[in-house]
Amino acid sequence: MGHIKSFLNESRQELKRVNWPRKEETTRYTIFVIVLSVGLAAFLGILDYMFLQILQHVIL
C-alpha cells in the first residue's frame, strides 16, 4: 500500500512541474490538427477517386 501512495504523491508532484500550454496555444494547435486532418482526408479521397477511375478504365 505504501508503494501506491508514494507513486500517487510523486505523480502529483510531477504534474505540478508540467509546463501546460495557454488556452490560445491549445486552440491554435487544435485548429491546426483539424485543418491538417481534413486536408489529408481530402487528398487521400482524391487519390482514391483517381485510382478508382484508372482501375475502371483498365477493367472495362
N, C-alpha and C positions, 0 to 999 in steps of 0.2 A: 504493500500500500504506500510505502514511503517513496518508491520509485515513481509512482503515478503522480503523487503530489509534487515531487521535485520536477518532473517533466512539465507539469502544468505551470509551475512557477517560472521555470526557465522560458517556456513558450511565451508567457505573458510579458516577461522582460524583453524578449527578443522582438515582440510585436511593437513595443514602445520605441524601439530603435529604428523601426522601418520608416523610410522617408516616403510618406504617402503623397501621391500627386494631388495637385489642387483640382478643384471642380472644373476649371477651364481646360486644364490639360486632359482630364478624363473625358470631357465632352469632345474635345478635338480628336483624341485618339479613337474614340468610339465612332465618330463620323468617318474618320479615315478608314477604319476597318470595314464599315458598312459599304462605303463607296468602292473600296477595293474589291470586296466580295461581289458586289453587283457587277462591277466591270469585268471581273474574271468569269463570272457566270455567263455574262453576255458574250464574251469572247469564246468560251467553250461551246456555248449554244450555236454560235455562228459556224464554228469549225464542225460541229456535229451535223448541222444542216448541209454544209458544203460536202462533207464526206458521204452523207446520205444521197445527195443528188448525184455524185460521181458513181456511187455503187448502183443506183437505179439505172444510170445510163449504161454501165458495164453489163449488168444482168439482163436488161431488156434489149 
